[in-house]
Amino acid sequence: MGSVRAAWCSVPVVVLCLAGLLCANLLLYWYLEALYPVGVMPHVGRQCPPRHFKLGNMKDCIPWLQCAEVRKDVRRLKLIGQGAVKKVYLSEWKGQKVALSALVSETYRPDFLHGLSMLHSLQSVRVVQLVGACEDDYVLVTEYHPLGTPLSLDDALAMPRYHGSDTWQTRLHLVLDYVAFLSFLHNSPVGSRVMCDSNDLGKTLSQFLLTSDLRLVANDLDALPEVPRGGQGVKCGPRELTGDFVAPEQLWPHGSGTPFTDELMPGYDEKTDVWKIPDVTRFLLGHVVGSDVIHFHLFQIHADCKRYDPRMRPTAREVLSVYRSVYDTMVESHRHTRDML
């Protein structure tokens, strides 16, 4: 009789253990859902032929706007930004919001025309969509992205519209877009180009825009010199560069005892952009659940990016390959863990 009573008394304990195990599995499942959200936001490609554009809900692609159309149909609404080279106005074209950029000073006319030339030559899913231009008036029109630059990424992800989007997946896609642009730039149809407007983190991020589907596109292309053949390299302006963000080869190599002169400053190549990848990645990934796992997977490639000798650094294309592999590894790990549960 006593043994029967003991057996009956043990039943609630077993039930409680099973319930606890079930709860633990559910908590683990929910954690993994946060760590590895399902679904991939596609980076939708453009369907327009060369020298054409399509905005918003437009059904058909039309040719880039020329001077007469820009002057007649593009209406400036308000100033939304200004740099050394351009003033940027939120504008309207036939009911569509666009961004109109106008030259600030004749001093920077070569920079403005270089940027316009790069927009013409590098049109792709990696670069902001060109709507039109008027070289006679030194203005250009591009697609408007209201979220602005990735410097405001945290604010954008805090908006109600993007509730639930502040995940490692969203942020890693932004990182992939950034490195994919560098790979495209270093192997572009107009030669290997270097991002010279990247002397600090803020300046680098200000060269990009956040799209409404939370992707990155390059926007400011005013300083993309071509690396010449023969090892001569490029120089990002005639002034001395300082700080830890720029690559070692961009720093004055002759010591404080020798005054800086542009003539004695050696050139460098696209590997300066690779040096900066870990710092940009760290900012874009932030501190969401899963970012620590990504940093762990990227530790070695980031160490390689920071090699003092630029010849020992990987190419942007090689970095992109590792980043994509890390993304695939995390997704596969999630699927495997879910199957086990």
ROBA-785056 format. One record per residue (C-alpha): residue number from 1; x, y, z; chain. Coordinates in steps of 0.1 Angstrom, whole numbers. Layout:
N
num:NUM; px:X; py:Y; pz:Z; chaine:A;
...
END
This chain:
341
num:1; px:0; py:0; pz:0; chaine:A;
num:2; px:28; py:24; pz:9; chaine:A;
num:3; px:46; py:18; pz:-25; chaine:A;
num:4; px:13; py:25; pz:-44; chaine:A;
num:5; px:9; py:58; pz:-24; chaine:A;
num:6; px:45; py:68; pz:-32; chaine:A;
num:7; px:40; py:61; pz:-69; chaine:A;
num:8; px:9; py:83; pz:-70; chaine:A;
num:9; px:28; py:110; pz:-51; chaine:A;
num:10; px:56; py:110; pz:-77; chaine:A;
num:11; px:33; py:117; pz:-106; chaine:A;
num:12; px:30; py:155; pz:-100; chaine:A;
num:13; px:67; py:157; pz:-99; chaine:A;
num:14; px:71; py:140; pz:-133; chaine:A;
num:15; px:44; py:162; pz:-147; chaine:A;
num:16; px:61; py:193; pz:-134; chaine:A;
num:17; px:95; py:182; pz:-148; chaine:A;
num:18; px:79; py:176; pz:-182; chaine:A;
num:19; px:61; py:210; pz:-181; chaine:A;
num:20; px:94; py:227; pz:-172; chaine:A;
num:21; px:112; py:210; pz:-200; chaine:A;
num:22; px:85; py:221; pz:-225; chaine:A;
num:23; px:87; py:257; pz:-212; chaine:A;
num:24; px:125; py:256; pz:-216; chaine:A;
num:25; px:121; py:244; pz:-252; chaine:A;
num:26; px:96; py:271; pz:-259; chaine:A;
num:27; px:119; py:298; pz:-244; chaine:A;
num:28; px:148; py:285; pz:-265; chaine:A;
num:29; px:126; py:285; pz:-296; chaine:A;
num:30; px:115; py:321; pz:-290; chaine:A;
num:31; px:151; py:331; pz:-284; chaine:A;
num:32; px:163; py:315; pz:-316; chaine:A;
num:33; px:134; py:332; pz:-335; chaine:A;
num:34; px:148; py:365; pz:-323; chaine:A;
num:35; px:183; py:355; pz:-331; chaine:A;
num:36; px:176; py:340; pz:-365; chaine:A;
num:37; px:144; py:356; pz:-379; chaine:A;
num:38; px:129; py:338; pz:-409; chaine:A;
num:39; px:126; py:353; pz:-443; chaine:A;
num:40; px:150; py:374; pz:-464; chaine:A;
num:41; px:142; py:409; pz:-476; chaine:A;
num:42; px:150; py:408; pz:-513; chaine:A;
num:43; px:171; py:437; pz:-528; chaine:A;
num:44; px:147; py:444; pz:-557; chaine:A;
num:45; px:166; py:452; pz:-589; chaine:A;
num:46; px:156; py:479; pz:-613; chaine:A;
num:47; px:138; py:469; pz:-644; chaine:A;
num:48; px:146; py:500; pz:-666; chaine:A;
num:49; px:170; py:500; pz:-696; chaine:A;
num:50; px:201; py:522; pz:-695; chaine:A;
num:51; px:195; py:560; pz:-692; chaine:A;
num:52; px:159; py:555; pz:-681; chaine:A;
num:53; px:143; py:557; pz:-647; chaine:A;
num:54; px:111; py:547; pz:-628; chaine:A;
num:55; px:99; py:561; pz:-595; chaine:A;
num:56; px:73; py:550; pz:-570; chaine:A;
num:57; px:42; py:536; pz:-587; chaine:A;
num:58; px:52; py:546; pz:-622; chaine:A;
num:59; px:43; py:518; pz:-646; chaine:A;
num:60; px:67; py:527; pz:-674; chaine:A;
num:61; px:104; py:537; pz:-675; chaine:A;
num:62; px:111; py:570; pz:-692; chaine:A;
num:63; px:144; py:586; pz:-703; chaine:A;
num:64; px:165; py:607; pz:-679; chaine:A;
num:65; px:152; py:643; pz:-677; chaine:A;
num:66; px:171; py:668; pz:-697; chaine:A;
num:67; px:176; py:706; pz:-691; chaine:A;
num:68; px:143; py:717; pz:-704; chaine:A;
num:69; px:124; py:692; pz:-684; chaine:A;
num:70; px:144; py:698; pz:-652; chaine:A;
num:71; px:138; py:736; pz:-655; chaine:A;
num:72; px:101; py:732; pz:-663; chaine:A;
num:73; px:89; py:703; pz:-643; chaine:A;
num:74; px:111; py:700; pz:-612; chaine:A;
num:75; px:99; py:722; pz:-584; chaine:A;
num:76; px:122; py:728; pz:-553; chaine:A;
num:77; px:103; py:725; pz:-520; chaine:A;
num:78; px:129; py:730; pz:-493; chaine:A;
num:79; px:166; py:727; pz:-485; chaine:A;
num:80; px:174; py:694; pz:-468; chaine:A;
num:81; px:212; py:692; pz:-469; chaine:A;
num:82; px:244; py:710; pz:-479; chaine:A;
num:83; px:280; py:700; pz:-483; chaine:A;
num:84; px:311; py:716; pz:-497; chaine:A;
num:85; px:301; py:708; pz:-533; chaine:A;
num:86; px:263; py:706; pz:-534; chaine:A;
num:87; px:231; py:719; pz:-519; chaine:A;
num:88; px:203; py:693; pz:-518; chaine:A;
num:89; px:166; py:702; pz:-521; chaine:A;
num:90; px:136; py:681; pz:-515; chaine:A;
num:91; px:118; py:687; pz:-548; chaine:A;
num:92; px:87; py:675; pz:-567; chaine:A;
num:93; px:84; py:662; pz:-603; chaine:A;
num:94; px:49; py:654; pz:-615; chaine:A;
num:95; px:37; py:644; pz:-581; chaine:A;
num:96; px:68; py:624; pz:-573; chaine:A;
num:97; px:93; py:635; pz:-546; chaine:A;
num:98; px:129; py:637; pz:-558; chaine:A;
num:99; px:162; py:652; pz:-546; chaine:A;
num:100; px:177; py:680; pz:-566; chaine:A;
num:101; px:214; py:687; pz:-560; chaine:A;
num:102; px:228; py:721; pz:-571; chaine:A;
num:103; px:264; py:732; pz:-573; chaine:A;
num:104; px:274; py:755; pz:-543; chaine:A;
num:105; px:305; py:772; pz:-558; chaine:A;
num:106; px:323; py:774; pz:-590; chaine:A;
num:107; px:354; py:763; pz:-571; chaine:A;
num:108; px:339; py:728; pz:-568; chaine:A;
num:109; px:327; py:725; pz:-604; chaine:A;
num:110; px:351; py:697; pz:-613; chaine:A;
num:111; px:340; py:677; pz:-583; chaine:A;
num:112; px:303; py:682; pz:-592; chaine:A;
num:113; px:309; py:671; pz:-628; chaine:A;
num:114; px:330; py:641; pz:-616; chaine:A;
num:115; px:301; py:630; pz:-594; chaine:A;
num:116; px:276; py:634; pz:-622; chaine:A;
num:117; px:299; py:614; pz:-645; chaine:A;
num:118; px:301; py:586; pz:-619; chaine:A;
num:119; px:263; py:586; pz:-615; chaine:A;
num:120; px:260; py:581; pz:-652; chaine:A;
num:121; px:286; py:554; pz:-654; chaine:A;
num:122; px:278; py:534; pz:-622; chaine:A;
num:123; px:240; py:532; pz:-624; chaine:A;
num:124; px:230; py:499; pz:-608; chaine:A;
num:125; px:211; py:485; pz:-578; chaine:A;
num:126; px:241; py:496; pz:-557; chaine:A;
num:127; px:238; py:533; pz:-566; chaine:A;
num:128; px:210; py:559; pz:-561; chaine:A;
num:129; px:188; py:561; pz:-591; chaine:A;
num:130; px:195; py:591; pz:-614; chaine:A;
num:131; px:164; py:609; pz:-626; chaine:A;
num:132; px:180; py:636; pz:-647; chaine:A;
num:133; px:205; py:664; pz:-649; chaine:A;
num:134; px:213; py:697; pz:-665; chaine:A;
num:135; px:250; py:703; pz:-669; chaine:A;
num:136; px:244; py:739; pz:-681; chaine:A;
num:137; px:228; py:748; pz:-648; chaine:A;
num:138; px:250; py:724; pz:-627; chaine:A;
num:139; px:220; py:705; pz:-612; chaine:A;
num:140; px:212; py:668; pz:-610; chaine:A;
num:141; px:180; py:650; pz:-599; chaine:A;
num:142; px:180; py:617; pz:-581; chaine:A;
num:143; px:155; py:594; pz:-563; chaine:A;
num:144; px:145; py:607; pz:-529; chaine:A;
num:145; px:150; py:585; pz:-499; chaine:A;
num:146; px:134; py:601; pz:-468; chaine:A;
num:147; px:152; py:580; pz:-442; chaine:A;
num:148; px:184; py:598; pz:-451; chaine:A;
num:149; px:219; py:584; pz:-444; chaine:A;
num:150; px:227; py:553; pz:-423; chaine:A;
num:151; px:239; py:577; pz:-396; chaine:A;
num:152; px:203; py:578; pz:-385; chaine:A;
num:153; px:198; py:540; pz:-387; chaine:A;
num:154; px:188; py:536; pz:-350; chaine:A;
num:155; px:162; py:563; pz:-353; chaine:A;
num:156; px:148; py:548; pz:-385; chaine:A;
num:157; px:145; py:513; pz:-369; chaine:A;
num:158; px:127; py:529; pz:-339; chaine:A;
num:159; px:99; py:541; pz:-362; chaine:A;
num:160; px:65; py:523; pz:-359; chaine:A;
num:161; px:67; py:514; pz:-395; chaine:A;
num:162; px:98; py:492; pz:-389; chaine:A;
num:163; px:86; py:476; pz:-356; chaine:A;
num:164; px:103; py:443; pz:-353; chaine:A;
num:165; px:129; py:451; pz:-381; chaine:A;
num:166; px:158; py:459; pz:-357; chaine:A;
num:167; px:173; py:424; pz:-361; chaine:A;
num:168; px:207; py:410; pz:-370; chaine:A;
num:169; px:193; py:400; pz:-403; chaine:A;
num:170; px:183; py:436; pz:-413; chaine:A;
num:171; px:216; py:450; pz:-401; chaine:A;
num:172; px:237; py:423; pz:-418; chaine:A;
num:173; px:219; py:430; pz:-451; chaine:A;
num:174; px:230; py:466; pz:-447; chaine:A;
num:175; px:266; py:455; pz:-441; chaine:A;
num:176; px:264; py:432; pz:-472; chaine:A;
num:177; px:251; py:461; pz:-493; chaine:A;
num:178; px:281; py:483; pz:-481; chaine:A;
num:179; px:307; py:456; pz:-489; chaine:A;
num:180; px:290; py:447; pz:-522; chaine:A;
num:181; px:292; py:484; pz:-533; chaine:A;
num:182; px:329; py:484; pz:-525; chaine:A;
num:183; px:334; py:452; pz:-545; chaine:A;
num:184; px:315; py:468; pz:-574; chaine:A;
num:185; px:335; py:500; pz:-571; chaine:A;
num:186; px:368; py:483; pz:-571; chaine:A;
num:187; px:358; py:463; pz:-602; chaine:A;
num:188; px:336; py:489; pz:-619; chaine:A;
num:189; px:330; py:494; pz:-656; chaine:A;
num:190; px:351; py:526; pz:-654; chaine:A;
num:191; px:381; py:511; pz:-636; chaine:A;
num:192; px:390; py:504; pz:-600; chaine:A;
num:193; px:378; py:534; pz:-579; chaine:A;
num:194; px:386; py:545; pz:-544; chaine:A;
num:195; px:362; py:561; pz:-519; chaine:A;
num:196; px:381; py:592; pz:-510; chaine:A;
num:197; px:353; py:609; pz:-490; chaine:A;
num:198; px:359; py:584; pz:-462; chaine:A;
num:199; px:383; py:600; pz:-437; chaine:A;
num:200; px:362; py:592; pz:-407; chaine:A;
num:201; px:332; py:570; pz:-399; chaine:A;
num:202; px:306; py:598; pz:-402; chaine:A;
num:203; px:319; py:610; pz:-435; chaine:A;
num:204; px:319; py:575; pz:-449; chaine:A;
num:205; px:283; py:567; pz:-438; chaine:A;
num:206; px:271; py:601; pz:-452; chaine:A;
num:207; px:280; py:588; pz:-487; chaine:A;
num:208; px:251; py:563; pz:-486; chaine:A;
num:209; px:213; py:565; pz:-482; chaine:A;
num:210; px:189; py:542; pz:-465; chaine:A;
num:211; px:160; py:530; pz:-487; chaine:A;
num:212; px:125; py:525; pz:-476; chaine:A;
num:213; px:130; py:487; pz:-476; chaine:A;
num:214; px:161; py:492; pz:-453; chaine:A;
num:215; px:189; py:487; pz:-478; chaine:A;
num:216; px:219; py:508; pz:-486; chaine:A;
num:217; px:226; py:526; pz:-519; chaine:A;
num:218; px:257; py:548; pz:-526; chaine:A;
num:219; px:247; py:584; pz:-531; chaine:A;
num:220; px:276; py:609; pz:-531; chaine:A;
num:221; px:301; py:600; pz:-558; chaine:A;
num:222; px:320; py:632; pz:-560; chaine:A;
num:223; px:354; py:618; pz:-549; chaine:A;
num:224; px:360; py:584; pz:-566; chaine:A;
num:225; px:395; py:586; pz:-583; chaine:A;
num:226; px:406; py:558; pz:-605; chaine:A;
num:227; px:436; py:537; pz:-594; chaine:A;
num:228; px:461; py:540; pz:-623; chaine:A;
num:229; px:479; py:510; pz:-636; chaine:A;
num:230; px:516; py:507; pz:-627; chaine:A;
num:231; px:514; py:510; pz:-589; chaine:A;
num:232; px:514; py:548; pz:-587; chaine:A;
num:233; px:482; py:549; pz:-567; chaine:A;
num:234; px:459; py:578; pz:-558; chaine:A;
num:235; px:458; py:604; pz:-531; chaine:A;
num:236; px:427; py:616; pz:-514; chaine:A;
num:237; px:433; py:653; pz:-516; chaine:A;
num:238; px:464; py:675; pz:-511; chaine:A;
num:239; px:460; py:677; pz:-473; chaine:A;
num:240; px:475; py:655; pz:-445; chaine:A;
num:241; px:451; py:628; pz:-432; chaine:A;
num:242; px:452; py:618; pz:-396; chaine:A;
num:243; px:434; py:594; pz:-372; chaine:A;
num:244; px:429; py:557; pz:-367; chaine:A;
num:245; px:401; py:554; pz:-391; chaine:A;
num:246; px:421; py:560; pz:-423; chaine:A;
num:247; px:445; py:533; pz:-435; chaine:A;
num:248; px:481; py:534; pz:-424; chaine:A;
num:249; px:493; py:541; pz:-459; chaine:A;
num:250; px:472; py:572; pz:-460; chaine:A;
num:251; px:491; py:587; pz:-431; chaine:A;
num:252; px:522; py:609; pz:-435; chaine:A;
num:253; px:551; py:585; pz:-435; chaine:A;
num:254; px:581; py:609; pz:-429; chaine:A;
num:255; px:575; py:618; pz:-393; chaine:A;
num:256; px:567; py:650; pz:-375; chaine:A;
num:257; px:601; py:664; pz:-382; chaine:A;
num:258; px:593; py:668; pz:-419; chaine:A;
num:259; px:565; py:692; pz:-428; chaine:A;
num:260; px:538; py:676; pz:-449; chaine:A;
num:261; px:539; py:683; pz:-486; chaine:A;
num:262; px:517; py:666; pz:-512; chaine:A;
num:263; px:547; py:660; pz:-535; chaine:A;
num:264; px:564; py:637; pz:-509; chaine:A;
num:265; px:532; py:619; pz:-500; chaine:A;
num:266; px:530; py:584; pz:-517; chaine:A;
num:267; px:499; py:572; pz:-534; chaine:A;
num:268; px:477; py:542; pz:-524; chaine:A;
num:269; px:450; py:520; pz:-538; chaine:A;
num:270; px:415; py:505; pz:-531; chaine:A;
num:271; px:429; py:485; pz:-501; chaine:A;
num:272; px:423; py:517; pz:-481; chaine:A;
num:273; px:386; py:510; pz:-483; chaine:A;
num:274; px:391; py:474; pz:-471; chaine:A;
num:275; px:409; py:487; pz:-439; chaine:A;
num:276; px:377; py:506; pz:-430; chaine:A;
num:277; px:353; py:477; pz:-434; chaine:A;
num:278; px:354; py:464; pz:-398; chaine:A;
num:279; px:346; py:499; pz:-384; chaine:A;
num:280; px:317; py:505; pz:-407; chaine:A;
num:281; px:304; py:469; pz:-400; chaine:A;
num:282; px:306; py:474; pz:-362; chaine:A;
num:283; px:284; py:506; pz:-365; chaine:A;
num:284; px:258; py:490; pz:-388; chaine:A;
num:285; px:255; py:458; pz:-367; chaine:A;
num:286; px:249; py:477; pz:-335; chaine:A;
num:287; px:241; py:457; pz:-304; chaine:A;
num:288; px:210; py:436; pz:-314; chaine:A;
num:289; px:206; py:400; pz:-304; chaine:A;
num:290; px:229; py:380; pz:-326; chaine:A;
num:291; px:254; py:407; pz:-334; chaine:A;
num:292; px:279; py:392; pz:-310; chaine:A;
num:293; px:277; py:359; pz:-329; chaine:A;
num:294; px:283; py:377; pz:-362; chaine:A;
num:295; px:314; py:395; pz:-348; chaine:A;
num:296; px:327; py:361; pz:-336; chaine:A;
num:297; px:324; py:347; pz:-371; chaine:A;
num:298; px:340; py:378; pz:-387; chaine:A;
num:299; px:369; py:380; pz:-363; chaine:A;
num:300; px:395; py:365; pz:-387; chaine:A;
num:301; px:385; py:384; pz:-418; chaine:A;
num:302; px:384; py:416; pz:-398; chaine:A;
num:303; px:419; py:409; pz:-385; chaine:A;
num:304; px:430; py:404; pz:-421; chaine:A;
num:305; px:413; py:437; pz:-432; chaine:A;
num:306; px:434; py:455; pz:-405; chaine:A;
num:307; px:468; py:442; pz:-417; chaine:A;
num:308; px:493; py:470; pz:-419; chaine:A;
num:309; px:506; py:460; pz:-453; chaine:A;
num:310; px:478; py:466; pz:-478; chaine:A;
num:311; px:490; py:438; pz:-500; chaine:A;
num:312; px:482; py:414; pz:-473; chaine:A;
num:313; px:446; py:425; pz:-469; chaine:A;
num:314; px:418; py:407; pz:-487; chaine:A;
num:315; px:400; py:423; pz:-516; chaine:A;
num:316; px:365; py:436; pz:-510; chaine:A;
num:317; px:352; py:407; pz:-532; chaine:A;
num:318; px:369; py:382; pz:-508; chaine:A;
num:319; px:354; py:400; pz:-478; chaine:A;
num:320; px:320; py:399; pz:-494; chaine:A;
num:321; px:323; py:362; pz:-499; chaine:A;
num:322; px:331; py:356; pz:-462; chaine:A;
num:323; px:302; py:378; pz:-452; chaine:A;
num:324; px:278; py:359; pz:-473; chaine:A;
num:325; px:291; py:326; pz:-459; chaine:A;
num:326; px:285; py:339; pz:-424; chaine:A;
num:327; px:250; py:348; pz:-432; chaine:A;
num:328; px:243; py:314; pz:-447; chaine:A;
num:329; px:259; py:297; pz:-417; chaine:A;
num:330; px:237; py:315; pz:-393; chaine:A;
num:331; px:205; py:307; pz:-413; chaine:A;
num:332; px:215; py:270; pz:-416; chaine:A;
num:333; px:223; py:269; pz:-378; chaine:A;
num:334; px:188; py:283; pz:-372; chaine:A;
num:335; px:171; py:257; pz:-394; chaine:A;
num:336; px:191; py:228; pz:-378; chaine:A;
num:337; px:182; py:240; pz:-343; chaine:A;
num:338; px:145; py:243; pz:-352; chaine:A;
num:339; px:145; py:208; pz:-366; chaine:A;
num:340; px:159; py:194; pz:-334; chaine:A;
num:341; px:132; py:212; pz:-314; chaine:A;
END
